[in-house]
Amino acid sequence: MNDSDNPLTGAGLDTLAVRAGCHRSPEGEHSEALFLTSSYVFASAREAAERFSGEEPGNVYSRYTNPTVRAFEERIAAMEGAETAVATASGMSAILSTCMALLEVGDHILCSRSVFGTTTVLFTKYLQKFGVATTFVDPTDYDQWEAGFQHNTKLVFVETPSNPLCDLVDIRRLADITHAHGAQLIVDNCFCTPALQRPIEFGADLIIHSATKYIDGQGRCLGGVVAGPKETIDEVLAFVRSAGPTLSAFNAWVFLKGLETLSLRMDAHSRNALTLAQWLVKQPQVEKVFYAGLPDHPGHDMAQKQQSAFGGVLSFRVKGGQEEAWRVIDSTRILSLTANLGDAKSTIVHPATTTHGRLTPEQREQAGISDNLIRIAVGLEDVEDIKKDLERGLKQL
Ligand SMILES: *Cc1c(COP(=O)(O)O)cnc(C)c1O
């Protein structure tokens, strides 16, 4: 099929979110079929031989290919503007598989210091054991990025906006720096999703997602995906097939359904978060609010350049310390006290003692994770009810 035969050529993001990757079976199902099967039956010994050798395309075993998983990969690739994608069992296995496929002993990773905590653990504790070193830099300091490169730097890894302080990184600028050093830029696009930000348009090489978050959108399944050029993704795919961190067909099917409403949900999350941030700024018990939708946030202009909305995660400092922050958290009756995010249900967490609890006090201080900081992943409830839930605790301070 050439491009002019594909009815989705040039289609908008919302159309791709609903339609990309749909290949109906002979039953003519309208909703994507769930192929819950580990293996596939061949019509003849010859066909089996040809499928195994790769002479004839087709399914052999679901660690290699599964039609439901493939549909999810095609849809994500289309939405990110990538050539192709490979799905994995979790966001972490997407990151691990990419590193295993693209790095070897003696290589170096240059990484934002404001990345998901487990990513830091993976790079420092595990990749280090296999001779891959990582340097962490302040993501908003481009001199630090420049200075961090070594002759053996292969991958640059960043999240934007960062968690929990919403620091923005200029993807175009970092991509240019990365390419000048002959390395590849990986963007963990979990917080924005392709509904709000498509880093490949700004020069990123690979996109990683924890599909567990907004892509699922209702906190049900774990999954991940890596999107990028076919040549690179084929390497990652080869690792996934050999090592087995394969996405289950059921989870892929849930994510396909999640993608159909992704942009509606991201708009609603962003709208609620902005309203809440603007309200929090006015509360006398609140010291500072971190949300790129606020005009005085240092990433405000950058966010408007590379994102179509500001996203659903914000954080704020209450006046006082850990005791005051915990009091606000413990006074909520609607918000869920959990570290997960990207759910229809709003979540609240104390980063210093949970998500960032493994950092030393100095590392926390450097990263701005103070004891009075609270993070909220704003859900889809009526925002007035979220305000009331927070007001109860704030009024006690
Ligand atoms: C949750 C998360 C991950 C890890 O994803 P899992 O699906 O939990 O393995 C990676 N990056 C970011 C930004 C995340 O929020």
PDBQT file of the ligand as one rigid body, heavy atoms in Angstrom, charges set to zero:
ROOT
HETATM    1  C1  LIG A 401       5.535   5.724  35.773  1.00  0.00    +0.000 C 
HETATM    2  C2  LIG A 401       6.614   6.279  34.961  1.00  0.00    +0.000 A 
HETATM    3  C3  LIG A 401       7.584   5.464  34.376  1.00  0.00    +0.000 A 
HETATM    4  C4  LIG A 401       7.618   3.958  34.607  1.00  0.00    +0.000 C 
HETATM    5  O1  LIG A 401       6.515   3.334  34.054  1.00  0.00    +0.000 OA
HETATM    6  P1  LIG A 401       5.911   1.949  34.589  1.00  0.00    +0.000 P 
HETATM    7  O2  LIG A 401       4.819   1.684  33.629  1.00  0.00    +0.000 OA
HETATM    8  O3  LIG A 401       5.473   2.165  35.999  1.00  0.00    +0.000 OA
HETATM    9  O4  LIG A 401       7.015   0.952  34.508  1.00  0.00    +0.000 OA
HETATM   10  C5  LIG A 401       8.556   6.048  33.594  1.00  0.00    +0.000 A 
HETATM   11  N1  LIG A 401       8.579   7.379  33.389  1.00  0.00    +0.000 NA
HETATM   12  C6  LIG A 401       7.655   8.194  33.935  1.00  0.00    +0.000 A 
HETATM   13  C7  LIG A 401       7.730   9.657  33.672  1.00  0.00    +0.000 C 
HETATM   14  C8  LIG A 401       6.651   7.683  34.748  1.00  0.00    +0.000 A 
HETATM   15  O5  LIG A 401       5.761   8.518  35.302  1.00  0.00    +0.000 OA
ENDROOT
TORSDOF 0
